[in-house]
Amino acid sequence: MVIAVPVVSATCQDRGLSQGISCPHWPGIGGPGYSRHMHILPGLTSTKKERIPAFLEDLEREGIQEIALFPTCMDKAERTSLYREMELLSRLRIPHVHVRSDFDEGELEYLCERFGTEAFNIHPSASTHPFGPISARYAHKFFVENVEQLPDKTELESLGGLCPDFSHWANAVAFGRFGYDAAMRRLAGHYPIGCCHLSALRPGIPNPWHGEWDHHEYVSLADLDYLMAYSAFMPPAWGSLELENPLSQQLQARRHLESLLHPMTADATR
């Protein structure tokens, strides 16, 4: 199987856009051309809960004060216990949280006030794990991720915008689902991008949930190189590593991605 990836021409890079995308006016948040400001956050994931204690210990030892949180495999009681542990970490901020359907408004308020959360992401309404009704108070902070299903325009218009998961996007391209690619390009060119997921693409290696090539753990830093093809769609602030790797490896991944993405963006803005 031949992997196809988006190609961005020099002209389109100068505009900060991928080929075929018009240039809308972005009111301060999200959208193509803003990746020079993106801050890459280490991600605390919950698919392998046994790794969480070591991750928290490493945060304290390394003095890391900003992370993304992916408590997608934790029920409310487990999350409450985790929050108590995180409250003990000095000045920890969690700008981006991937929420699930059992989050209530009180929990959203707690995360915003205690950990400075600025962006929540959810799955599309057509997915197997939709979020449900969203309070008008927080709707502008919600960004919809692309999974096997794509976000619906109606929900994007009523919420903050889009949260691209680039591994899901690139995986769809690798398997020849070019309609998915075209639709994502249209959505990413039209709606604000408030946050994103940065994960691994490992061609030929099936993942544990549907047997394709998008992964939440990298083996080689080269598993992240595909992200260069999506640099035009990076958000203005928060790029979150959705990785199960230990913190030390995530910090290596962050340095690697900064070396790949920042020079490209710098060149595009000269």
N, C-alpha and C positions, 0 to 999 in steps of 0.2 A: 504494500500500500504506500502511495506517495503522499507525504504530508504537504498540504498547501497552507501557506500563511499569507496574511494580508501584506501587500506591497505598498509602501508609501513613497510617492514621488518627491523629489526635492521641492517642486513647486507647492505640493500639498503640505509638506513639512513646514515650509515658510509660513503657511497659514495656520499651522498647528492642526491640520485636518487630514484624514485619510481620503483616498480618492473617492470622488462621487458624493461627498458630503458637503452640503451648503454651509455657509458660515452665519449662524444665528447670533444674536446679541445675548451674551450670558450675564445675567444680573448678579455678578459677584461670587456665585458659587457654581462650581461644576462646569464640565464641558471641555471640548478639545482645546489643546494649546496651553493648559495650565499646569502641566506636570512638573515644571521647574520648581513649584512650590510644594510638591507632595512630600509628606513626611511618612516614611515607611515604619509601621508599627509592628513589633513582635506580636505574635498571636498566641493567646492561651486557649487551646482547644480542649474539647471534653470527650472526644471519641475514645481516647485512651486515658481514662481517669486516673489510672495508677501513676501517670507521669506528672500530675498536677502538683503534688508536694515538692518535687524536685524543681519544677519550674518556678514556684513561688520562692523557694530558697535561693535560686539563682538570681531572681529579680533583686532580692535584697543584697546579695553579695556583689552584683554588678552595678548596683545603683541605678537600675533602669526605672524610670518614673512614668513612662507612658506605654500602654499596651492596647491591643484590641482583644475583645473577649468573645468567644464562640461557645456559649453554654448550651449548645443545641441538643446535647445528650444528658442534660441535667434537669431533674424535676425541681419544683419550687423549693422543697426542703433542702435539696443538695445545693442549690444556688444560694440560699440564705446562709448556709454553713460556709460556702466559699467566700461570700461577701464579708463575713466576720473575719476570716483569715486575711483577706485583702485589706481590710481596714487597718490592720497592724503594720502594713508596709508604708514606709515614710513617703508622703506626698504622691502616692500613686494616682495617676489619672487614666481613665479609660475612654478615650474620645469616640471609639466605635464599638458597638455591641451588636452582635447578630442575635436577635430575639426570636423566641418561639411563641406559639399560640397561647400558652398559659401565662404569659406576662400580663399583669394588669397595670392600670395607670399609676398605682402607688409604687410599683417596682420601677417603672420608667422614671417617675419623679425622684426616687431615691438615687438611681444611677446618675441622673443629671446633676443633682445637688451634691451628692457625696463624692462622685468620681469625675464630674465634669463632662459627662457624655454629650457629644454633639450630634452624633449620627447613629441611627438604628437601621439595620437592614432586615428585610423579611423576604420570604419566598413569594412568587406570584400567586394570585388568587386561584389560578388554574392548576397549581401544583398539588402534590399529595400532602403538603404541609402548609396550607395557607394560614395567614395570621388571624384574620377575622376583622371586626370593626376596629377602627383606630380613632382615638379621641382627637377632636379638632385641635386641642391644645398642643399635641405633639406631631400632627400630620406632617408639618414642614420638616421634621427631623427624620422622617422615614424614607428609605430608599430601597427600591425593589431589585432583588438579585435575579439574574437569569440562571435557571437550572435546566432540566430537560425541557421545561416549558419556558416561554418568554413572557416578560411582563406585558400586561395589557395597557394600551394607551390611556384608557379611562383611569386606571389606578395610578399611573404615572402622573397624570394631570392633577389628581387630587392629593398627591403626596409630594415629598421633596424632590423625587426624581429617581435616577437609576443608580444601582450598585453593580457594576460589571464584575462578574467572576470570569476572569480571563482564561482560566484553565478549562472551564465548561465551554466557553466560546471557541477556543482553539481546538479543543477535542471535537467539537461539532464539525469544524472545517476539516480536520484530519480524517474524519469518517465520511466526508463528501456531502455533508448537509449544508449546502451552500445557500439555501433559502434562509436558514437560521443565521448565517453570517450576514446576508444582505439585510435581514430584519434588524439584527443588532447594530449594524452600521447606521441604519435609519434612526433607531431609537437613541443611540449615543450621539448622533449629530443634532438631535432635536431637543432632548431633555437634559436638565442639569445632572451632573454626575457628582454625588456628594461623598462617596467612599468607594472602595473596591476591594476585591479579594485577590490576593497574589498567591497562587499555589503552583504546583509542579505539573508538567506535562512529560510523561514517560512513554514515548511511542513503543508499542509492542508489549508493554507490561500492563496486564489488566488490573484495574482497581478492585477493591473488595465489595463495592456496592452495586455496580452494573457491568463490570467487566471491560470497561473502556479505559482510556489512557490518562484521564485527569485524576490527579492524586493529591492527597493532603500531607504527603511526606516526600521530601526529595532525597535522592541517594547521591547524586552528583549536582554540583552547582549548575552544570549545563542543562539540568532539568528546568531551569528558570529562564534560559536564554530566549525562549520563544516570546517572552514578554516585550522584547524590543520592538516586535512587530505591532504592538498595541500602545506604544508610547504616546501617540496622539490622543488616546482616550483615557489617560490617567487623570484622576481627580485633582482638585486644587490643594487638598489638604491631607487626606488620610488614605494611604495605601496599606492594607492590613494583610500580614502574612497569615494565611489560613494553612498552617503547617503543624504537624504533630511532632516535628523535630524538637530536640531540647533547645533551650534558650541559646546556648553557645553556638549551635549550628544555625539558628535563626539570625543571630547577629552576623554570622558569616554571610548568610544569604542577603541580609540587608546591605552589607558593604558591597557585595557583588552586584546587586541590582542598582545601587547608587552609582557604581562605576559604569554600568551599562546605560542607564536611563538618563542620568544628568548630562553627560557630554552630548548626547543626541539632542536633548532639549536646548542646551546652550547653543549648539550649532544652528538649530532651527530658528532661534530668536536673534541671530546676528544680523 
